[in-house]
Amino acid sequence: MDLRNKYIITVGIECHVQLATRSKLFSGADNDARDKAPNTVVSPIDYGLPGMLPVLNKDAIYLAVKAGYALGATISKMSRFDRKHYFYPDLPKGYQISQMYQPIIGNGKVAVPQSDGTEKTVRIHHAHLEEDAGKLTHHSSFSAIDLNRAGTPLIEIVSEPDMHSPEEAKAYAQELYRLMTYAGVTLGDLYHGNMRFDVNISIAPNGSKELGKRAEIKNINSFRSVERAVEYEFNRQAELLEKGEKIIQETRGWDENSQRTFSQRSKEEAQDYRYMPDPDIPPIVLTEEQINKIIETVPKLPNEYRKSWVNIGFDNTVLNALLANKYSAKKLDSVKDKSNDQVAKKVGIWLTMLSNDVEHQDSTVFDILSEENLIELANLVIENKLSATAAKEVFYIMIDTHEKPSIIAKDKGLFQVTDTESIVTIVSQIINDSSNKNAIDDIKSGNLKAIGFLVGQVMKLSKGSANPSAAQKIIIEEIDKL
């Protein structure tokens, strides 16, 4: 029996987003700890030394407002910080400064595109500002503490449990990533933990009005792992229920190597954290005018690009590849504004080739590709002066040399041959080759699919320079003479 038909899965996600500020949330220490030696970007405030008082980073408030707008959420005109008490070695103060009772971001919703072209709405319960803890590295006989991350500004985005499959969970994580990077809230470096997903998963029999006991899978930092963790956890919990065993509420980790979750600890309840208002930080008070002024600086968001490209006709795979990188989306939009949908579609296909070749937020390669050169290259293909294969070669050379595509094509001998006599010579050679006799007989008997094979032979002998349409026409004409 398919367990997916017997049990319904329910997923909610808490996403920790590291804000792209220069300094930490309450100290002047460098906020970018990537590739830094352990414990080198830490201030006395982050160490929690006696007498050290926090000073709130104003830029973190601006970015939180941008995040709230991107999430379609209400933004609180007054919010405040609370202390969340618990002892852990990588939290020197013994408490974390967070927002429990009055978070800066309220209810919102995210429209999440699905693989079948539909859209699913995932509600946002709230999002709050907080500081990050440090990092523990466990060895066989000891643990090492790195406090570089301590005090890093985060917003924690808490979704409602609106997702009901591994695929929906992955799609939500991807759209959340797009929203936060496009809005400029975070650098989005998943490898270094700029966004981390805590995935809450429960299952219950189909038709049940109550949710099952949930497991929280902590600190997942890739979209694929979100999907696989949900899939694994569904199967684990379903197997327990099938055996008549109980599911316990707990925190679990994700092992990327074994593709399994593992138990870490039973889940604490909220009262175990002993929240209290932070006495050292006054409430954050924002006016409507201040909020609107910040919102005006938010760049174009993913769904705005989708709407502006609707007439281009991208399939979902291409569309998602383009939107995976905000710089490729921005470049394509600029090309579209300066040309037309036909040109933009050609350019969009080439830009998708870069989506997985560059760092997510590195604009350098896109700055090199001028709109004028991309438009010229697309028009060379549209006018049948370059084949699709040759255009791809020119595209990559353009990145290295910054040359105009027409100059590159000429230097490399990539322009298509439209000279009829040259193509006739090649076609005659192919027709007279006995190894092509079966294909020629098929064409004579009305099987025109075999023309593609002979066109391929022409392209091979011409080293890709022959015009395929001209070659097909000449092949038919020459075979009719036989």
N, C-alpha and C positions, 0 to 999 in steps of 0.2 A: 504493500500500500504506500502511495506517495504521502509522506508526512506533511508536505506542504498543503495538502488538501484536508488533513485532519487537524492541524494546528495553525493558528494565525500568529504571525510574528509582529511584534511592535517595537519600534526603534525610536529613541530620542537621542540627540547628540549635543554634547557640551563642547564647544570649540574655544580653545584658548588662542587668542590672536595677539602676537607681539607687535606693539605699536612702533611705527617708524620714527621715533623721536631721536634726537641726538644724545640726550642724557636720560637717566633712569627716572622712575616715577617720583621719587622723593629725595634724590641726591643728584649731584652734578657729575657722577661717574659716567663713563662712556657706555652707551646702550648697545653698542655693536661688539659682542664678545666673540664673533666668528674668528677662528684661527688665532685667538689670543691665548697666551699662556695662562694656566689656571690661577685664579685669585689675583689677577693683575688689574682688573677694571672694577675695583671695589672701594667704596668710601667708608669712613667710620660709621655713617648712617646705615649702610648696608650690613655692616658687621654687627649693628645693634649695640654699640658701645654706650656706656652710661652717659647721660646728658646730651646725647645727639638727638636733635629734633628734625622731623621730616619737613621738607619744603615742597609743595605740590608743583609738578611740572605743568605749566599752562598749555603746552603743545599737546599733551596727552588728552586734555579736555577737548581741544579742537578736533583731534582725530576721532575721539569717541562720538562727537556730534556727527562727523562725516559718516562713521559706521552706522549710526542710528538712522540716518537718512537713507543709506544704501540698503538697509534692512526694512525699509518702509515702516519704521517704528516711531512711536512717540518719543520725544526727547524731553526729559524732565527739566523744568526750570530751576528746581532745587533738588540736589542729591547730596549724600554725605557718606563718609567712610566709617567702617566698623572694624573692630579687631576680632579676628577669628583665632581663638587660642587652641594650639596643640603643639606638643613638643615633637620636633623632628631634627636630626642633626644638621640638615642644610637650611634651617630657618633660625638664625642665631638669636633673634629677639624672643622666640618662643611664641610668637603670634604673627599672623599675616594680616596686612592692612587690605581690606576688601570692602565691598558694598553689599550688605545683607538686606537692609530694610528699605533703603531709598536709592536704588540704582539709577544711573544716569540715562539708561535706555529702557523704555517700557515695551509694551506689546508691539509686535510687527509681523511681517509675513514675507516669505521668499517664494517667488514663482520659479519652480525648478523644472527646466526642460527635461523630458524623458527621451529615451532612445527611439521610441516609436513616433516621435513628433508631437506628442501631447504635452501637457503642462500640469504639474502637481503643486499645490500650494502647501508649504510647510510653515506653520505658525511659529513665531518667535515669542517665547514667554517673557524674556527680558535679556538684557546684557549689562554686565557691570564691570567697572574698573577695579583692578587689583594689582598688587605686586607679585612677581614670580618668586619662587624659592630658588635655592641653589640646586646643584646637581650632585648626586652620589654615584660613585663608580665602585661596584662591589668586586672584591678579589677573594681569593680562597680563604685568607685568614684576616683580612682587614677591608675597610671601606675608605675611599678617598673622597674628600669634599672639595668641590669647586664652587665658589660663591660668585663667580662672574655674572651668573644669571640672576642672583638675588637682587630684588628691587627693580627688575625689568618691568616696564609698564605693559599690562595685558588688558584686553577686554575679554570677558568670558561670555560667549553667546550661547544661550540656553534655548534649545528648540522644544516645542511640544512633541509628544510621542506620536507623530503623524506619519511616520514611514513604516511600511509593511513588507519590505523585501530588501535583500542585500543591494539590488540594483538601485532602488530609490535612495538608500543611504549614501551610496557612492555618488549619485547624481547631485544630491544635496550638498555633500562635502565639496564637490567640484564647483558648484555655483556659488557657494559661500566664499571659496577661494577667489573666484573671479570678482565678486562684489568687493571684497576687501582690498584686493590688489588694484583694481581699476579705480577705486575711490581714493587710493593713495594712503590707506590706513596702515598697511604693513608692506614690508619688502617681499613677503611671501616665499621666503627660502625654506622650503619644507625639510630639506636635509638638515638644516641647523635648527629646526624646531620653531620657526616663526609662526607656524600654525600647527596645533596639536589637537587631536580629536579624542574625546572621551565618549565612548559609544555605549548607551544603555539599551540592553536587549532583554525582552521577556517574551514568552510564548504562552498561549492559552488555547484550549480547544475551540475550534470554529463555532461561532455562535455564542461564546461566553460573553457575559456583560462585564466581567472583571478581568483586569490584567493579571498576568502571572508574576511570580517573583523575578525581579530583574537582576541581571549581572551587569556591572559597569566595567568595560574594557578600557584601560587607561593608556593615554599617551601614544596614540597611533598617528603616524606622520606621513601617510600616503593614502591616496584615494583607493588604490587597489587593495591595500591592507584593511581599510574600512569595510569594503565589500566582502573580503575573505573572512574577516573576523566575525561579521554578522552571520555569514553562511556557516562557519564552523560552530558558532555558539548556538545557532538554531538547532543544528544536528545534535550537539551535546545535550542540550536541554530536552529535546524531543526523545532522545534515547533514554534519559533518566525517567521521564514520565511513562514511557512505554514499559519500563521495568517496574513501575509502581513506586519509584523512589521520589523523594522530595527535592525541590530545587531550593537552595539557600540564597539569600540576598548577600552578595559579596562583591568585592573588587577583584578584578582579574587583570593580568597582563597579556600582551600579545607577543608571541615568539615568532619573529619573521622567518627564521630558518626552518622551524618545524611546521609553520603555518597552523599553530595551535594556541589557544588561550590557556592560561595557568592561574591557579588561585594565588592571591596575594594576602588578602585579609578580609574578615567579615566587615560589612559596611557600617561605618559610624552613622548615627543619627545626628540631625542638625544640632540638637541640644548638647551633644558631646563636645562641640566646638566652643561653647560658652561665649557667644557673640556679645560684644558691648560696644557702644559708640566710641570712636577714637577721640580722645580729649585734645589731641595735639593738632588736629586738622579741622578748620572751620568748614561749614557746609559750602558746597559749590552752588552759586546763584547765577543763573543765566537769564538774560532778557530775551524777548522774542526777536528783537533787532539783532542781538549778537548771534543767536541761532541761525537766523536767515542769512546773515552775512557770511557765516562759515559754510552754510549749504551752497551758497552761490559759487564757491570755489571747487565744488565736487565736479570732477571731469565726467565725460560721457560714460554711462554704465552699460554693462553687457546687453541688457534688453533693449536699450536705445539703439545699439548697433544692429541687433537682430531685426528690429523694425525698419531701419534704414536700408537693410540689404534684402528685404523680402522679395523684391522683383529680380534680383540677380539669379536666384534659383540654385543656391548651394544645397547639397544634401546635408543631412545632420552630421555626418562624419567630418566633412570639410568645414562646416560651420563651427563645430566644437574645436577643431584643430586651430582655426583662426582665432577663436576667442580665448584659447588657452594662454595667449600672450597679449597683453594690452597694447604692446608696441606694434604687433602685426595687425591688430584691429584698427589702430589709429592710422597706420600707413595705408591700409586698404581703403579706409574711409576717405582719406585725402586723394587717393587715386580716383575713386568713384566721383568725387566732387569735381575733378578736373577732366573727366572723360565721360564714359557711359557704362551701362551695366555689362555689355559684352566684354569690354576691356577689363572691367573690374573682376569678372569671373575668371578670366585667364590669369590675372595677377594674383587673385586669391589662391588659386591652386599652387602657384609657385611659393607664395608666402607660407603655406602650410608645411612646405618642406623644411622651413627654418624653425617651426614651432618646437620641435624636439631636438634641434641641433644647438640651440643657444641656451644660456642660463635664463630662467623664467623672466627676470626683470632686467636683462641687459639690453639696452636700446642701441648699442653701437652698430650692429650689423644692419639694423633697420634705418639708421641715420645715413649709412653709406648708400643705400638704394634710393636714388632720387625718384620722385613721382614721374618726372619727364622720361627717364630711361625705362622705367617699368611700362609706361604707356606706349613708348616707341616699340619695345619688345613685343608687347601684346598685338600691336597693329601689324608687325611683320608676320606674325602667325596668322592673323585674321586675313591678311592679303595673300596668304599662301607663299610668302617669300622664305619662310622658315618652317621646318617641320617641328612638331611638338618635342621630339627628342633633341633636335638642334637648339631649340629655344631654352630647354633645361640646361644644356651645356653653357649657353651664353649667359644665362641667369647667374650661375655660380662664378663664371669668370668676371662678371660685372662686380661681384662682391669683392673680389681680390684686386681688380685693376681700376675700378671706378669709370671704365671706358664706356662710350656709347655703344649700344647693342649692334648697331649697323656696322660700326668699325670692327668690333669683335668678330661678327659673322663674316665679314669680308676677309679679314686676316686669317681666319681659320678655314675658309672655304666652305662655309656652312649654308650659304644661300642655296635654295632649291633650284634645280635645273628645270626650266620650263621650255627649253629649246626642244621642239618636236623631233628634229632629226637625231639628236643625241639619244633621246629616249627610245625612238624607233630602233636604233642600232642595238641597244641593250635588249629590247623586247625580242628582236629577231634572234639574238644569241640564245635567249631563254627558250624560245619556241623550237629552235633547232636542236636543243639539248634533249637527248632521248630519255633522260631521267625525269623529264617533266611531261612525258607522253600521257600518263594517266590523268593528270590534272587537266590537260588540254582536251582529252576525250570527255571528261566530266563536263567541261564548259560547253562543248559542242552538243552534249545531250541535254543541256538546260540546267545543269547544276552550277549556278553562278557563284556558289560559296567558294569554289576552287579558285576564283579570280584572286581572292585575298592571298592565297599561297603564292601565286605568280607575281603579284604586286610586291610581296615580301622579297622575292628573288631579285626584282628590279631594284628595290631599295638597298639590298645587300651589295649588288654589283656596282651601284652608283655611290656607295658609301654614305647612303642617307640623303644624297643631294637631289634625287629625282622627286618631282612633284607627284604624290601618290594618286591624285585625281587624274592628272594627265596620263600617268602610267596605266591606270585602269582602263581609260578610254582607248588608248592605243592598243592594249592587249586584246580588247574585244574586236577592234577593227582588224587587227592582223590575223586573229583566229578566224574571223568571218571570211577571210580571203583563202583560207586553206581548203 
